[in-house]
């Protein structure tokens, strides 16, 4: 790139104007990402079987706010997205979304598709398809499911319990956030225990603030996750 520059030189009181050109060459920059050896692979499991589109939109809002608190751009967190009702649809595998902005935008685009609550198949699909190396699962990362549900019970609760047990046998922890749940029978059994850490009930906006903040102050990965959940619905 060339720039025209003017200089004035004094000579016995007389000034002479000289035109010269300066060539500026951009300095090439390279960035090298340090390989990670720790991280979290998280799949959001969004319940579209709710009979109220407004509740599904709140589930999406929660997921977007939660993703906004994760360090995604530096690959500490990878996020996958699965929507379920009668059938389960993988919206994004763990390797598909590289930035926080992409995750938030993709969640916003998820359409509402009501139907039966086939939770057991949804959990199995996450375990057997999403948490696979060829779909972005990293062998050093902790595997977490975030189940966001708005129904009291799925079509087959006991099958859902068994699916959750299979997931946990594979080293997957399940967090559950229930929206406007009246009967907690299923949401008490599906998540990893203890429930005080892995299960949350939202009955009105702001209820999530009641989560004990002393747990959020923990230095382990559960504590960091709780911080994100608290911020997501504050």
Secondary structure, DSSP 8 states (H G I E B T S, - for coil): -EEEEEEEEEETTEEEEEEEEEE-------------S--EEEEEEEE---S-HHHHHHHHHHHHHHHTTS-TTTTSEEEEEEEESSSEEEEE-TTT--SHHHHHHHHHH---------HHHHHHHIIIIISSGGGT--TTSEEEEEEEE-SS--TTHHHHHHHHHHHHHTTEEEEEEEES-S--TTTTTSS-S-HHHHEEEESSTTGGGGS-HHHHT-SSHHHHHHHHHHHHT-
